[in-house]
């Protein structure tokens, strides 16, 4: 079955309306961090204030996401995501009101943290829904791999589209409009994602045993480390790209430069569905980790926008495949009634890695410009290869992922 046929078969299981809802539902998370940074900075005249508020949102989301995922495993996604969507949208609105009122930006940072705590991680939760959906239609493991390939690519696409959309709205209308747009999209499509029938399928009756199911295994810690590393790649690349754009007198296109990393990533991620099952997930993880290291090295000799763009496009070819593989491994080693917590934990680790990578690269960039910042990217690639090479034993059972279960007769969404 070709990749196109696999995606066509996958989307037919839920209908395209669900695919669109789940895609747009994750967009506000990608829009909010850049939206807060640009809005607060524009009103206060301080990028430090904007960056602090954006960082507060990101860190709070990384802290709150695993707790929300665990709660979704216990109570079901529908009530949890519904509350998160409405509360998160309200939180974004509060940020706008506080800043426009002229209150100190410290209050805006507190509001940003509150909003970040409530923003739903739609991408990880959408991954949880595919196994029961596929099982209900008696499809096989290959279609589950296709689902994870799509989800990884969709996440990358939203993190390309989200910041770009915020930047365009800020340039054409006003920085506040980008944040208000995220608020509206979250309220509408977050709610639709929560209420979609697939939400019930992701909460099987067996979740009564959720409290006793083991979540924090050595394998999941290893994969969280892997996601923290890829987050460092994102943070350091964005920092280095910002330095190059600023030095060239085009600071406003820094977000677009970083987005080129996602373009190659989306393409490669979609192509993952064509890989034969004979190439195991551990092999894929090690290959993509090695690719991150090799393809990051040219960044050390990049000093202009013209040379940065092609290097980031090529580097992106390993990003989504790496993340798709780690999320697939995470789903396969986690008890079925704890996958919501596991997926959101891995997403949270990515966010924390972004913060770490950006902080270290930023310090080094102040000293020596873009090259030391990109050195963090290379080191992250080396860490990824080292971890995948020596920590594979902890994931050995995941090399042969658990089969997609056959649902009981009469089960309904």
Secondary structure, DSSP 8 states (H G I E B T S, - for coil): --HHHHHHHHHHHH-HHHHHHHHHHTHHHHHHHHHHHHHHHHHHS-HHHHHHHHHHHHHHHHHHHHHHHHHHHHH-HHHHHHHHHHHHHHHHHHHHHHHHTT--HHHHHHHHHHHHHH---HHHHHHHHHHHHHHHTT--HHHHHHHHHHHHHHHHHHHHHHHHHHHHHHHHT-HHHHHHHHHHHIIIIIHHHHHSTHHHHTS-GGGGGGGGS----HHHHHHHHHHHHHHHHHHHHHHHHHHHHHHTT-GGGHHHHHHHHHHHHHHHHHHGGGS-TTS-HHHHHHHHHHHHHHHHGGGGG--SHHHHHHHHHHHGGGHHHHHHHHHHHHHHHS-GGGHHHHHHHHHHHHHHHHHHHHHHHHHHHHHH-HHHHHHHHHHHHHHHHHHHHHSGGGGGGGGG--------TT---
